[in-house]
Amino acid sequence: MVEKLKAIPLGGLGEIGKNMMALELADDLILIDAGLMFPEEDMLGVDLIIPDVTYVEERIHKLRGIVITHGHEDHTGALPYVLPRLRLPNGRLPPVYCTRLTKGLISVKLDEHHLLKQADLRMVRPGDRLKLGRFVVEIIHMTHSIPDSTALAIETPLGTVFHTGDFKFDHTPVMGDPPDLMRIAEVGRQGVLLLFSDSTYADTPGYTPSERVVSETLDRIMANAPGRVIVATFASLISRIQQVIDAALKNDRRVFVTGRSMMKNVQMAVEQGYLNAPGDILASLDKIRKLPPEKLAIITTGAQGEPTSALVRIANRDHRHIQIQAGDTVVFSSSAIPGNELLINRTIDNLYRLGANVLFSRIANVHVHGHAAQEELKLMIGLVKPRYFVPVHGEYRHLVMHSAIARALGVANDNVFTLEDGDILEIDKNGARVAGRTPADFVYVDGLAVGVDQVVLRDRKHLAGDGVMVAIVVIDRHTGKPIGRPDVVSRGFIETEMSDDLMEKARDVIEQALAGKEHVAERGDFNTRVHDALSRFLFQETRRRPMILPMSIEV
Amino acid sequence: MVEKLKAIPLGGLGEIGKNMMALELADDLILIDAGLMFPEEDMLGVDLIIPDVTYVEERIHKLRGIVITHGHEDHTGALPYVLPRLRLPNGRLPPVYCTRLTKGLISVKLDEHHLLKQADLRMVRPGDRLKLGRFVVEIIHMTHSIPDSTALAIETPLGTVFHTGDFKFDHTPVMGDPPDLMRIAEVGRQGVLLLFSDSTYADTPGYTPSERVVSETLDRIMANAPGRVIVATFASLISRIQQVIDAALKNDRRVFVTGRSMMKNVQMAVEQGYLNAPGDILASLDKIRKLPPEKLAIITTGAQGEPTSALVRIANRDHRHIQIQAGDTVVFSSSAIPGNELLINRTIDNLYRLGANVLFSRIANVHVHGHAAQEELKLMIGLVKPRYFVPVHGEYRHLVMHSAIARALGVANDNVFTLEDGDILEIDKNGARVAGRTPADFVYVDGLAVGVDQVVLRDRKHLAGDGVMVAIVVIDRHTGKPIGRPDVVSRGFIETEMSDDLMEKARDVIEQALAGKEHVAERGDFNTRVHDALSRFLFQETRRRPMILPMSIEV
């Protein structure tokens, strides 16, 4: 029987986020990353989205472990939800392999979900070689917008699979070493069967600037700002937080940290020795109350305009400790995740209204992103020289553009596979091919329930558009005739001033719809008649189509 | 009594869109522009937003006319809704003054609303001086992303008010003449009391490129594309449509137009002589069916990813006449209106999935916007040299940045007014000041109803988040006791598989909530008890908070 290597993307191909890749070889299966994705605005009421792990559940006896490339939520955030579903036949949770900082960030999350004790987190270092069944996974140091990021060189009987993780080639990183180009080149020289490479910015020409450039901007801002400097960024952007602390230190400002996740991560990173916060640079609330504004810097969450975040509460004047005062400078050290633009713009405008000066990446160099642009993607392909190429991490257009780059660099046309979640790529001695699909839909998390189905979302969209009208008819169970006048109530449909008269008419419409029949037939017929008559009437009158819920009560 | 000039922004200051400015002098009042705004994603079910004209309605006897600066919907789109509200004491609709193309575009809209006959549209030309009460309005030729754009120099007893309209200084426009710098400078030299200037791109350094640059890109695309070239843009972007026709002509391609508003505007613009479409360049459907792909170009709506637009139907494979085929090139000749990014990206991805090559402004020079960048804003202020300055057309941050530019150019600090909709700016011999506010909220249009109130929107948001649960209890009108078991039904709340058991428990909860009382008290008490008990229970079980509608039926 010929050896077959299967690569099954379960997330991150065709969308940004919920990254997860399964590699399967006979009786061994490993997962790379387990990320979450934030809902798009038409996924109403959804808290977050995780990958569908059905394929792995059905082969749970093969699962040898989960390797996490770095500590961002779009690569780690699904762990609290999928780990319990991936319990091994021996009853244990599968081992999760990750570098030190990544382990720290994951621990914070698992702790919130009361899973830390049962979880099996194993720390790895660049250079380590993990034997996971017949997969041998080598951890390679890589640079991204968070320290301790890694790429993976995975030896298989068919050849080496190289996974870049999220990366950019940052030769002057703010924390840690530059990328291990040497080792990547070595692996490439020894021959690589298959390359998975980060496509997030495949539509961007040139090189992504080093994190370093932000330091200069932050330094200048802290030096010149007349009052406090409030910096909003991602809670997981540890190196950015270090840059803020360094700039504050240099300009004799103390730093106050606010925002739940920010506080947790900063504390963890200080304990782990990732954040260098000398002496009493991190000030407590009572301390900063005593300091003049020009001696203060504040680090906060809310760079995406998240409604409950510290910065948004500050902008809306309902933060417990921090009020905007004249002379404040607010820095958005971040870029907008598509879909958040409006929330971010509103927050910026509200801060201006309160008299703050606001700086964001459109008007100042206060952010660089963490993903390779086109020239870096070419460099990666040039170093790795893979036989087969699969672009990962990106919406479909990014994957298409990245595939074009790989072809331009000489990867054979038929060896470039622009896959999407659920495609099963099969590689053996005879070649590579897409051999079928497995379910890999969005799994919605809403409140306690994992799994909101399409019906629920469609109903929510309907309700959101034109509201709801409930129509109630009491029916005599003996005569089968309506008793008294139908009752109607609506929400989110029309203003009360306008509605009274309309509601009366609606009740007439229901009566007419049910009239002329000796016996109101079975529920189905009743519902159809009331529903059709009402919706026709309401659309005529208002051009709106509220959801209509006909209910018959037999007494 | 001292003469007082009042300027009241009723739209466009603090948001993008629904532009409207009122100028009042004793017994005379004029309006500049009457635009609509498209809803932001949290304004659920709202079709569009128009300015609140209460202030004008209360002074309707003063209204001398409405002057429209150019033909874009954010300056004209509210006319069908506000004109009927602004009927003059003599029973007529107020005169609307606009240039030729603008008149054509407005006519199309008013016709759709069956208002064209009663409307009083009056065509004006650059150089015309309109006497509107004691206001003398001079029409000045200006450049923007639509031909026939104008600025206004409005003489008042207190001095000249200069309104730029939407503008950029395009010295090589695709249609019509360059801006009338001469006349603007003259007006400036004679002295300007107050300048209203377009702030939409006040956060953008440098100059905005001429429309001309797009012609070269379109020409190259049409020359090199192996198959059809499908260009999506705004239906009102007449000059861009001309550029597409010119590029097609040059490359021996016939042009097919699709999308309702696009077809209407093209027809109008051709009739008006604005679009130059020689011979049979504009091909009918049966014609293009016979032509090879490389001989075809298609102009379509949908550049913003509007769900019902022609391009989106093409991308979703449900356009009646056009299916994407290999070799097609789709060009998004537009920029994203904030909030539309996701819809646009989805459309792009779907087109890629169908095998089309897609070009958009992020990766190709296929669009330039129509608003002045910072250097042009400086030039305008430098030419007009106003005593007072009010930035218009922009979100609050744009207004703040534009104000900073004006100060940097020497406008006295106290003479720069960063206003928002509803502020009443009062100018007299003694100076200028904000003298109170007038209502200028968003007026929502949903279906036939003008005016969806906040309650309706709040309810829709609640319904959208967690759905609705209706709880019905039949009560004996004599004993006042519940008859039988309560009934519950929910939508958009939870998956049916999970719900059956939950619903049974919910009915128990209702029974318990009403138990122990001899007589179920009046409705209010009934509602509170059922509502509170249910919401507490459902939140415990699901961490969701559906809208709960308790209903008691007495029989």
Boltz contact constraints between the chains, C-beta under 6 A:
constraints:
  - contact:
      token1: [A, 40]
      token2: [B, 342]
      max_distance: 6.0
  - contact:
      token1: [A, 41]
      token2: [B, 41]
      max_distance: 6.0
  - contact:
      token1: [A, 44]
      token2: [B, 464]
      max_distance: 6.0
  - contact:
      token1: [A, 45]
      token2: [B, 465]
      max_distance: 6.0
  - contact:
      token1: [A, 45]
      token2: [B, 466]
      max_distance: 6.0
  - contact:
      token1: [A, 203]
      token2: [B, 362]
      max_distance: 6.0
  - contact:
      token1: [A, 203]
      token2: [B, 363]
      max_distance: 6.0
  - contact:
      token1: [A, 338]
      token2: [B, 341]
      max_distance: 6.0
  - contact:
      token1: [A, 339]
      token2: [B, 342]
      max_distance: 6.0
  - contact:
      token1: [A, 341]
      token2: [B, 338]
      max_distance: 6.0
  - contact:
      token1: [A, 342]
      token2: [B, 40]
      max_distance: 6.0
  - contact:
      token1: [A, 342]
      token2: [B, 339]
      max_distance: 6.0
  - contact:
      token1: [A, 348]
      token2: [B, 397]
      max_distance: 6.0
  - contact:
      token1: [A, 349]
      token2: [B, 395]
      max_distance: 6.0
  - contact:
      token1: [A, 349]
      token2: [B, 396]
      max_distance: 6.0
  - contact:
      token1: [A, 349]
      token2: [B, 397]
      max_distance: 6.0
  - contact:
      token1: [A, 352]
      token2: [B, 396]
      max_distance: 6.0
  - contact:
      token1: [A, 352]
      token2: [B, 397]
      max_distance: 6.0
  - contact:
      token1: [A, 352]
      token2: [B, 400]
      max_distance: 6.0
  - contact:
      token1: [A, 362]
      token2: [B, 203]
      max_distance: 6.0
  - contact:
      token1: [A, 363]
      token2: [B, 203]
      max_distance: 6.0
  - contact:
      token1: [A, 395]
      token2: [B, 349]
      max_distance: 6.0
  - contact:
      token1: [A, 396]
      token2: [B, 349]
      max_distance: 6.0
  - contact:
      token1: [A, 396]
      token2: [B, 352]
      max_distance: 6.0
  - contact:
      token1: [A, 397]
      token2: [B, 348]
      max_distance: 6.0
  - contact:
      token1: [A, 397]
      token2: [B, 349]
      max_distance: 6.0
  - contact:
      token1: [A, 397]
      token2: [B, 352]
      max_distance: 6.0
  - contact:
      token1: [A, 400]
      token2: [B, 352]
      max_distance: 6.0
  - contact:
      token1: [A, 447]
      token2: [B, 542]
      max_distance: 6.0
  - contact:
      token1: [A, 447]
      token2: [B, 543]
      max_distance: 6.0
  - contact:
      token1: [A, 447]
      token2: [B, 544]
      max_distance: 6.0
  - contact:
      token1: [A, 448]
      token2: [B, 542]
      max_distance: 6.0
  - contact:
      token1: [A, 448]
      token2: [B, 543]
      max_distance: 6.0
  - contact:
      token1: [A, 453]
      token2: [B, 495]
      max_distance: 6.0
  - contact:
      token1: [A, 456]
      token2: [B, 492]
      max_distance: 6.0
  - contact:
      token1: [A, 459]
      token2: [B, 491]
      max_distance: 6.0
  - contact:
      token1: [A, 459]
      token2: [B, 492]
      max_distance: 6.0
  - contact:
      token1: [A, 460]
      token2: [B, 464]
      max_distance: 6.0
  - contact:
      token1: [A, 460]
      token2: [B, 467]
      max_distance: 6.0
  - contact:
      token1: [A, 460]
      token2: [B, 492]
      max_distance: 6.0
  - contact:
      token1: [A, 463]
      token2: [B, 463]
      max_distance: 6.0
  - contact:
      token1: [A, 463]
      token2: [B, 492]
      max_distance: 6.0
  - contact:
      token1: [A, 464]
      token2: [B, 44]
      max_distance: 6.0
  - contact:
      token1: [A, 464]
      token2: [B, 460]
      max_distance: 6.0
  - contact:
      token1: [A, 464]
      token2: [B, 464]
      max_distance: 6.0
  - contact:
      token1: [A, 465]
      token2: [B, 45]
      max_distance: 6.0
  - contact:
      token1: [A, 466]
      token2: [B, 45]
      max_distance: 6.0
  - contact:
      token1: [A, 467]
      token2: [B, 460]
      max_distance: 6.0
  - contact:
      token1: [A, 468]
      token2: [B, 468]
      max_distance: 6.0
  - contact:
      token1: [A, 470]
      token2: [B, 470]
      max_distance: 6.0
  - contact:
      token1: [A, 474]
      token2: [B, 553]
      max_distance: 6.0
  - contact:
      token1: [A, 474]
      token2: [B, 555]
      max_distance: 6.0
  - contact:
      token1: [A, 491]
      token2: [B, 459]
      max_distance: 6.0
  - contact:
      token1: [A, 492]
      token2: [B, 456]
      max_distance: 6.0
  - contact:
      token1: [A, 492]
      token2: [B, 459]
      max_distance: 6.0
  - contact:
      token1: [A, 492]
      token2: [B, 460]
      max_distance: 6.0
  - contact:
      token1: [A, 492]
      token2: [B, 463]
      max_distance: 6.0
  - contact:
      token1: [A, 495]
      token2: [B, 453]
      max_distance: 6.0
  - contact:
      token1: [A, 542]
      token2: [B, 447]
      max_distance: 6.0
  - contact:
      token1: [A, 542]
      token2: [B, 448]
      max_distance: 6.0
  - contact:
      token1: [A, 543]
      token2: [B, 447]
      max_distance: 6.0
  - contact:
      token1: [A, 543]
      token2: [B, 448]
      max_distance: 6.0
  - contact:
      token1: [A, 544]
      token2: [B, 447]
      max_distance: 6.0
  - contact:
      token1: [A, 553]
      token2: [B, 474]
      max_distance: 6.0
  - contact:
      token1: [A, 555]
      token2: [B, 474]
      max_distance: 6.0
  - contact:
      token1: [A, 555]
      token2: [B, 555]
      max_distance: 6.0
